[in-house]
C-alpha cells in the first residue's frame, strides 16, 4: 500500500472497498441521506434504488429495486423504498441513484446501506 493512501481500502478486502465520493467520508446520518434525496428531487432527477451482494459490488451489475421512481417528488417515498430494499436484502449494499433524464446519465449515486461484512 502506498504511503500516500490515507484510508484503508483494497480489492482483496471486500469490506474495505470504496464506491463513490461519499464512501470516503464517515457514514451519512439519516438526516444527511434525507438532504441528498431532497437535492436529487430539487434537480428534477428520477430517484432509483439498487442493491447487490458485497462480493459482487465491483464486477457485476447491481440489481434494480423495482423501477426508477419517475417523477417522484416525495422525499419520504424515496426513503421508504430504500429502507424496504434494505429490509428485504439486509446482507446487501443498497445505493440510491438520481438519474438526470436530460443528460441521460446518473447525476448522483451513493451507498446508503452497507451489507454485512463477508
Backbone as JSON Lines, residues from 0, in Angstrom:
{"i":0,"aa":"X","n":[0.85,-1.18,0.0],"ca":[0.0,0.0,0.0],"c":[0.89,1.24,0.0]}
{"i":1,"aa":"X","n":[0.49,2.25,-0.71],"ca":[1.24,3.49,-0.83],"c":[1.24,4.28,0.48]}
{"i":2,"aa":"X","n":[2.32,4.98,0.72],"ca":[2.38,5.86,1.88],"c":[1.43,7.03,1.74]}
{"i":3,"aa":"X","n":[1.0,7.32,0.5],"ca":[0.11,8.46,0.25],"c":[-1.35,8.13,0.57]}
{"i":4,"aa":"X","n":[-1.69,6.85,0.61],"ca":[-3.08,6.47,0.84],"c":[-3.44,6.67,2.3]}
{"i":5,"aa":"X","n":[-4.45,7.48,2.57],"ca":[-4.82,7.8,3.95],"c":[-6.11,7.11,4.38]}
{"i":6,"aa":"X","n":[-6.53,6.09,3.65],"ca":[-7.71,5.32,4.02],"c":[-7.41,3.85,3.75]}
{"i":7,"aa":"X","n":[-8.08,2.99,4.47],"ca":[-7.88,1.56,4.28],"c":[-8.85,1.06,3.23]}
{"i":8,"aa":"X","n":[-8.34,0.58,2.11],"ca":[-9.17,0.04,1.06],"c":[-8.31,-0.86,0.18]}
{"i":9,"aa":"X","n":[-8.83,-2.02,-0.15],"ca":[-8.11,-2.9,-1.06],"c":[-9.11,-3.75,-1.82]}
{"i":10,"aa":"X","n":[-8.73,-4.18,-3.01],"ca":[-9.61,-5.02,-3.8],"c":[-9.79,-6.39,-3.16]}
{"i":11,"aa":"X","n":[-8.76,-6.86,-2.46],"ca":[-8.83,-8.17,-1.83],"c":[-9.8,-8.19,-0.64]}
{"i":12,"aa":"X","n":[-9.97,-7.07,0.04],"ca":[-10.83,-6.99,1.21],"c":[-12.14,-6.31,0.81]}
{"i":13,"aa":"X","n":[-13.17,-7.13,0.54],"ca":[-14.44,-6.56,0.04],"c":[-15.11,-5.65,1.06]}
{"i":14,"aa":"X","n":[-14.77,-5.76,2.33],"ca":[-15.39,-4.92,3.35],"c":[-14.78,-3.53,3.42]}
{"i":15,"aa":"X","n":[-13.63,-3.32,2.78],"ca":[-12.97,-2.02,2.84],"c":[-13.16,-1.2,1.57]}
{"i":16,"aa":"X","n":[-13.77,-1.76,0.57],"ca":[-13.86,-1.1,-0.74],"c":[-14.65,0.2,-0.69]}
{"i":17,"aa":"X","n":[-14.2,1.15,-1.49],"ca":[-14.87,2.44,-1.62],"c":[-15.69,2.42,-2.9]}
{"i":18,"aa":"X","n":[-16.84,3.11,-2.88],"ca":[-17.75,3.06,-4.01],"c":[-17.85,4.38,-4.77]}
{"i":19,"aa":"X","n":[-18.03,5.45,-4.06],"ca":[-18.21,6.75,-4.68],"c":[-17.72,7.8,-3.68]}
{"i":20,"aa":"X","n":[-17.86,9.05,-4.0],"ca":[-17.32,10.12,-3.17],"c":[-17.7,10.01,-1.71]}
{"i":21,"aa":"X","n":[-18.96,9.74,-1.41],"ca":[-19.4,9.71,-0.02],"c":[-18.81,8.56,0.77]}
{"i":22,"aa":"X","n":[-18.35,7.51,0.1],"ca":[-17.81,6.37,0.85],"c":[-16.44,6.67,1.45]}
{"i":23,"aa":"X","n":[-15.84,7.79,1.1],"ca":[-14.58,8.19,1.7],"c":[-14.81,9.01,2.97]}
{"i":24,"aa":"X","n":[-16.05,9.33,3.23],"ca":[-16.43,10.1,4.41],"c":[-17.07,9.17,5.43]}
{"i":25,"aa":"X","n":[-17.23,9.62,6.66],"ca":[-17.97,8.79,7.62],"c":[-19.38,8.51,7.1]}
{"i":26,"aa":"X","n":[-19.97,7.42,7.57],"ca":[-21.32,7.06,7.13],"c":[-22.28,8.23,7.35]}
{"i":27,"aa":"X","n":[-23.17,8.43,6.37],"ca":[-24.13,9.53,6.48],"c":[-25.21,9.19,7.51]}
{"i":28,"aa":"X","n":[-25.67,10.21,8.2],"ca":[-26.8,10.06,9.11],"c":[-28.08,10.03,8.28]}
{"i":29,"aa":"X","n":[-29.18,9.66,8.91],"ca":[-30.46,9.65,8.21],"c":[-30.83,11.05,7.71]}
{"i":30,"aa":"X","n":[-30.49,12.07,8.47],"ca":[-30.77,13.45,8.06],"c":[-29.93,13.84,6.84]}
{"i":31,"aa":"X","n":[-28.68,13.41,6.8],"ca":[-27.82,13.7,5.65],"c":[-28.32,12.97,4.4]}
{"i":32,"aa":"X","n":[-28.78,11.74,4.57],"ca":[-29.35,11.0,3.44],"c":[-30.6,11.71,2.94]}
{"i":33,"aa":"X","n":[-31.43,12.17,3.86],"ca":[-32.64,12.92,3.5],"c":[-32.27,14.15,2.67]}
{"i":34,"aa":"X","n":[-31.23,14.87,3.09],"ca":[-30.8,16.06,2.34],"c":[-30.36,15.69,0.92]}
{"i":35,"aa":"X","n":[-29.72,14.54,0.75],"ca":[-29.31,14.11,-0.58],"c":[-30.53,13.8,-1.45]}
{"i":36,"aa":"X","n":[-31.54,13.16,-0.85],"ca":[-32.77,12.88,-1.59],"c":[-33.46,14.19,-1.96]}
{"i":37,"aa":"X","n":[-33.49,15.13,-1.05],"ca":[-34.08,16.45,-1.35],"c":[-33.35,17.09,-2.52]}
{"i":38,"aa":"X","n":[-32.03,16.98,-2.54],"ca":[-31.23,17.55,-3.64],"c":[-31.58,16.87,-4.96]}
{"i":39,"aa":"X","n":[-31.64,15.54,-4.96],"ca":[-31.97,14.79,-6.18],"c":[-33.32,15.25,-6.72]}
{"i":40,"aa":"X","n":[-34.31,15.36,-5.84],"ca":[-35.65,15.77,-6.25],"c":[-35.66,17.22,-6.72]}
{"i":41,"aa":"X","n":[-34.91,18.09,-6.03],"ca":[-34.89,19.51,-6.41],"c":[-34.29,19.72,-7.8]}
{"i":42,"aa":"X","n":[-33.41,18.81,-8.22],"ca":[-32.8,18.9,-9.56],"c":[-33.72,18.32,-10.64]}
{"i":43,"aa":"X","n":[-34.82,17.7,-10.22],"ca":[-35.73,17.08,-11.18],"c":[-35.26,15.72,-11.65]}
{"i":44,"aa":"X","n":[-34.3,15.14,-10.94],"ca":[-33.78,13.83,-11.31],"c":[-34.73,12.74,-10.83]}
{"i":45,"aa":"X","n":[-34.67,11.59,-11.48],"ca":[-35.52,10.46,-11.14],"c":[-34.78,9.53,-10.17]}
{"i":46,"aa":"X","n":[-35.29,9.37,-8.95],"ca":[-34.62,8.51,-7.99],"c":[-34.81,7.03,-8.34]}
{"i":47,"aa":"X","n":[-33.84,6.23,-7.95],"ca":[-33.91,4.78,-8.1],"c":[-33.1,4.14,-6.98]}
{"i":48,"aa":"X","n":[-33.4,2.89,-6.69],"ca":[-32.69,2.15,-5.65],"c":[-32.16,0.87,-6.28]}
{"i":49,"aa":"X","n":[-30.9,0.54,-5.97],"ca":[-30.28,-0.7,-6.43],"c":[-29.64,-1.4,-5.24]}
{"i":50,"aa":"X","n":[-29.37,-2.69,-5.41],"ca":[-28.7,-3.45,-4.35],"c":[-27.85,-4.56,-4.96]}
{"i":51,"aa":"X","n":[-26.86,-5.03,-4.2],"ca":[-26.03,-6.16,-4.63],"c":[-25.32,-6.75,-3.43]}
{"i":52,"aa":"X","n":[-24.83,-7.97,-3.61],"ca":[-24.03,-8.61,-2.58],"c":[-22.68,-7.9,-2.5]}
{"i":53,"aa":"X","n":[-22.11,-7.76,-1.29],"ca":[-20.83,-7.06,-1.16],"c":[-19.73,-7.63,-2.05]}
{"i":54,"aa":"X","n":[-19.68,-8.94,-2.2],"ca":[-18.6,-9.54,-3.0],"c":[-18.79,-9.31,-4.5]}
{"i":55,"aa":"X","n":[-19.96,-8.87,-4.93],"ca":[-20.23,-8.62,-6.35],"c":[-20.32,-7.14,-6.7]}
{"i":56,"aa":"X","n":[-20.0,-6.28,-5.77],"ca":[-20.22,-4.85,-5.96],"c":[-19.4,-4.24,-7.1]}
{"i":57,"aa":"X","n":[-18.27,-4.86,-7.45],"ca":[-17.41,-4.24,-8.45],"c":[-17.38,-4.96,-9.8]}
{"i":58,"aa":"X","n":[-17.77,-6.21,-9.83],"ca":[-17.64,-6.93,-11.1],"c":[-18.97,-7.44,-11.64]}
{"i":59,"aa":"X","n":[-20.07,-6.92,-11.11],"ca":[-21.4,-7.29,-11.59],"c":[-22.3,-6.06,-11.61]}
{"i":60,"aa":"X","n":[-23.33,-6.14,-12.45],"ca":[-24.35,-5.09,-12.39],"c":[-25.11,-5.22,-11.08]}
{"i":61,"aa":"X","n":[-25.57,-4.11,-10.56],"ca":[-26.38,-4.13,-9.34],"c":[-27.82,-4.42,-9.74]}
{"i":62,"aa":"X","n":[-28.58,-5.07,-8.85],"ca":[-29.98,-5.37,-9.08],"c":[-30.81,-4.11,-8.84]}
{"i":63,"aa":"X","n":[-31.75,-3.86,-9.74],"ca":[-32.63,-2.72,-9.54],"c":[-33.76,-3.12,-8.6]}
{"i":64,"aa":"X","n":[-34.03,-2.29,-7.62],"ca":[-35.16,-2.49,-6.71],"c":[-36.35,-1.79,-7.33]}
{"i":65,"aa":"X","n":[-37.26,-2.57,-7.86],"ca":[-38.43,-2.05,-8.57],"c":[-37.98,-1.2,-9.76]}
{"i":66,"aa":"X","n":[-38.84,-0.37,-10.27],"ca":[-38.49,0.52,-11.37],"c":[-38.01,1.86,-10.81]}
{"i":67,"aa":"X","n":[-37.27,2.65,-11.61],"ca":[-36.94,4.0,-11.14],"c":[-38.23,4.76,-10.81]}
{"i":68,"aa":"X","n":[-38.14,5.66,-9.87],"ca":[-39.33,6.4,-9.41],"c":[-39.49,7.66,-10.25]}
{"i":69,"aa":"X","n":[-39.9,7.46,-11.5],"ca":[-40.04,8.55,-12.46],"c":[-40.99,9.62,-11.92]}
{"i":70,"aa":"X","n":[-40.49,10.84,-11.82],"ca":[-41.33,11.96,-11.42],"c":[-41.66,12.03,-9.94]}
{"i":71,"aa":"X","n":[-41.06,11.17,-9.14],"ca":[-41.37,11.17,-7.7],"c":[-40.85,12.45,-7.06]}
{"i":72,"aa":"X","n":[-41.71,13.1,-6.28],"ca":[-41.33,14.35,-5.61],"c":[-41.44,14.27,-4.1]}
{"i":73,"aa":"X","n":[-41.83,13.11,-3.58],"ca":[-41.98,12.95,-2.13],"c":[-40.73,12.28,-1.56]}
{"i":74,"aa":"X","n":[-40.0,13.0,-0.74],"ca":[-38.76,12.51,-0.14],"c":[-39.02,11.26,0.68]}
{"i":75,"aa":"X","n":[-40.11,11.25,1.45],"ca":[-40.41,10.11,2.31],"c":[-40.67,8.83,1.51]}
{"i":76,"aa":"X","n":[-41.26,8.95,0.35],"ca":[-41.5,7.79,-0.51],"c":[-40.18,7.18,-0.96]}
{"i":77,"aa":"X","n":[-39.24,8.03,-1.37],"ca":[-37.93,7.55,-1.82],"c":[-37.19,6.88,-0.66]}
{"i":78,"aa":"X","n":[-37.19,7.51,0.5],"ca":[-36.52,6.94,1.66],"c":[-37.17,5.62,2.08]}
{"i":79,"aa":"X","n":[-38.49,5.53,1.98],"ca":[-39.19,4.3,2.33],"c":[-38.81,3.16,1.39]}
{"i":80,"aa":"X","n":[-38.62,3.45,0.11],"ca":[-38.21,2.41,-0.84],"c":[-36.78,1.93,-0.54]}
{"i":81,"aa":"X","n":[-35.89,2.84,-0.21],"ca":[-34.52,2.44,0.15],"c":[-34.54,1.56,1.4]}
{"i":82,"aa":"X","n":[-35.33,1.95,2.37],"ca":[-35.45,1.17,3.61],"c":[-36.08,-0.2,3.34]}
{"i":83,"aa":"X","n":[-37.1,-0.25,2.49],"ca":[-37.74,-1.53,2.14],"c":[-36.76,-2.46,1.44]}
{"i":84,"aa":"X","n":[-35.94,-1.92,0.57],"ca":[-34.92,-2.72,-0.1],"c":[-33.92,-3.27,0.92]}
{"i":85,"aa":"X","n":[-33.5,-2.42,1.84],"ca":[-32.55,-2.85,2.88],"c":[-33.16,-3.95,3.75]}
{"i":86,"aa":"X","n":[-34.41,-3.81,4.11],"ca":[-35.07,-4.83,4.94],"c":[-35.23,-6.15,4.18]}
{"i":87,"aa":"X","n":[-35.5,-6.07,2.88],"ca":[-35.66,-7.27,2.07],"c":[-34.33,-7.95,1.78]}
{"i":88,"aa":"X","n":[-33.25,-7.17,1.76],"ca":[-31.92,-7.69,1.44],"c":[-30.91,-7.14,2.45]}
{"i":89,"aa":"X","n":[-31.01,-7.55,3.72],"ca":[-30.17,-6.95,4.77],"c":[-28.68,-7.2,4.61]}
{"i":90,"aa":"X","n":[-28.3,-8.23,3.87],"ca":[-26.87,-8.53,3.69],"c":[-26.26,-7.79,2.5]}
{"i":91,"aa":"X","n":[-27.09,-7.12,1.72],"ca":[-26.63,-6.45,0.5],"c":[-26.33,-4.96,0.72]}
{"i":92,"aa":"X","n":[-25.46,-4.43,-0.14],"ca":[-25.29,-2.98,-0.21],"c":[-26.53,-2.43,-0.92]}
{"i":93,"aa":"X","n":[-26.98,-1.26,-0.48],"ca":[-28.12,-0.59,-1.12],"c":[-27.67,0.81,-1.49]}
{"i":94,"aa":"X","n":[-27.88,1.18,-2.76],"ca":[-27.49,2.53,-3.16],"c":[-28.67,3.27,-3.77]}
{"i":95,"aa":"X","n":[-28.6,4.57,-3.59],"ca":[-29.61,5.5,-4.1],"c":[-29.0,6.21,-5.3]}
{"i":96,"aa":"X","n":[-29.79,6.34,-6.36],"ca":[-29.33,6.96,-7.6],"c":[-30.29,8.06,-7.98]}
{"i":97,"aa":"X","n":[-29.76,9.13,-8.56],"ca":[-30.57,10.17,-9.16],"c":[-30.26,10.22,-10.65]}
{"i":98,"aa":"X","n":[-31.19,9.77,-11.49],"ca":[-30.98,9.79,-12.94],"c":[-31.36,11.14,-13.51]}
{"i":99,"aa":"X","n":[-30.43,11.75,-14.23],"ca":[-30.66,13.02,-14.91],"c":[-31.17,12.7,-16.31]}
{"i":100,"aa":"X","n":[-32.48,12.88,-16.53],"ca":[-33.05,12.49,-17.82],"c":[-32.65,13.4,-18.96]}
{"i":101,"aa":"X","n":[-32.14,14.59,-18.7],"ca":[-31.67,15.47,-19.77],"c":[-30.27,15.08,-20.23]}
{"i":102,"aa":"X","n":[-29.38,14.84,-19.29],"ca":[-28.01,14.45,-19.62],"c":[-27.92,12.95,-19.94]}
{"i":103,"aa":"X","n":[-28.99,12.2,-19.65],"ca":[-29.02,10.76,-19.87],"c":[-27.89,10.06,-19.12]}
{"i":104,"aa":"X","n":[-27.74,10.44,-17.86],"ca":[-26.69,9.86,-17.03],"c":[-27.1,9.93,-15.56]}
{"i":105,"aa":"X","n":[-26.28,9.36,-14.72],"ca":[-26.51,9.47,-13.28],"c":[-26.02,10.83,-12.82]}
{"i":106,"aa":"X","n":[-26.87,11.55,-12.11],"ca":[-26.48,12.83,-11.55],"c":[-25.97,12.68,-10.13]}
{"i":107,"aa":"X","n":[-26.4,11.6,-9.47],"ca":[-25.97,11.32,-8.1],"c":[-26.04,9.82,-7.88]}
{"i":108,"aa":"X","n":[-25.15,9.35,-7.01],"ca":[-25.14,7.93,-6.67],"c":[-24.43,7.78,-5.34]}
{"i":109,"aa":"X","n":[-25.06,7.08,-4.4],"ca":[-24.44,6.9,-3.08],"c":[-24.95,5.63,-2.43]}
{"i":110,"aa":"X","n":[-24.07,4.92,-1.74],"ca":[-24.46,3.75,-0.97],"c":[-25.05,4.27,0.34]}
{"i":111,"aa":"X","n":[-26.31,3.9,0.61],"ca":[-26.96,4.39,1.82],"c":[-27.04,3.33,2.9]}
{"i":112,"aa":"X","n":[-26.88,2.05,2.52],"ca":[-26.78,0.95,3.48],"c":[-25.69,0.02,3.0]}
{"i":113,"aa":"X","n":[-24.75,-0.31,3.87],"ca":[-23.71,-1.28,3.52],"c":[-24.15,-2.66,3.98]}
{"i":114,"aa":"X","n":[-23.85,-3.67,3.15],"ca":[-24.17,-5.04,3.5],"c":[-23.3,-5.53,4.64]}
{"i":115,"aa":"X","n":[-23.66,-6.7,5.13],"ca":[-22.88,-7.3,6.21],"c":[-21.51,-7.71,5.68]}
{"i":116,"aa":"X","n":[-20.49,-7.57,6.51],"ca":[-19.14,-7.98,6.09],"c":[-19.11,-9.45,5.7]}
{"i":117,"aa":"X","n":[-18.3,-9.75,4.72],"ca":[-18.17,-11.12,4.21],"c":[-17.27,-11.91,5.14]}
